[in-house]
Amino acid sequence: MAITDKIYLKNHRQISSQLDVNIPKGAFKGATMDVLYSGDGLSKLDGATRDRLLDFAEDFLDPKNPDDLYTGYPERQFVRYLLELRAEGLPPDAIVDVMSDDYMLYAYPGDVLSFLDNAVRTLEAVETLAGVEGNEKMERKAHRAKQALSG
């Protein structure tokens, strides 16, 4: 299961109530994005909620090519965001706090930790394979990225 499947709207019930429609808790669920970011969904929300969700839309739902929106673009951008927060030295619980403050999203710190652990293991595999193939440039790049995530 992808980490983006484990990212949820904070205050989900309040948002559903303000919209007067049930939406999934998952921030990256199609129905959630359709209701929130099309038509007048955002206009029904209070100012603070609307501002944070607009920030989310601007940062993750605004590709240069509009067709990319339906090819996993939002999820890839969010994964990059999480990895950048970790590279800044934030532990999983702080990452959850930042995403909550930035976008009114939450996740369980254990899910974030698991995602980061899998990312490090993937980079270890890339580093090893690059070494076997003699691709020193890729081996160094994977090693640096692994170090950034490992702390």
QUIURUR-V304470 format. One record per backbone hydrogen bond with DSSP energy under -0.5 kcal/mol. NH is the residue of the N-H (numbers start at 1). CO is the residue of the C=O. If there is no record, write none. Layout:
BEGIN
nh co
NH CO
NH CO
END
This chain:
BEGIN
nh co
5 2
6 3
7 4
8 6
8 106
9 25
10 104
12 9
15 11
16 12
17 13
18 14
19 15
20 16
21 16
27 7
28 4
28 7
29 26
33 29
34 30
35 31
36 32
37 33
38 34
41 38
42 36
44 40
44 41
45 42
50 46
51 47
52 48
53 49
54 50
55 51
56 52
57 53
58 54
59 55
60 56
61 56
61 57
66 64
68 65
69 66
70 67
71 68
73 68
76 72
77 73
78 74
79 75
80 76
81 77
82 78
83 79
84 80
85 81
86 82
87 83
88 84
89 86
90 85
94 91
95 91
96 92
97 93
98 94
99 95
100 96
101 97
102 98
103 99
104 100
105 99
106 8
111 108
112 108
113 109
114 110
115 111
116 112
117 113
118 114
119 115
120 116
121 117
122 118
123 119
124 120
125 121
126 122
127 123
128 124
129 125
130 126
131 127
132 128
133 129
134 130
134 131
135 130
136 134
139 135
140 136
141 137
142 138
143 139
144 140
145 141
146 142
147 143
148 144
149 145
150 146
151 147
END
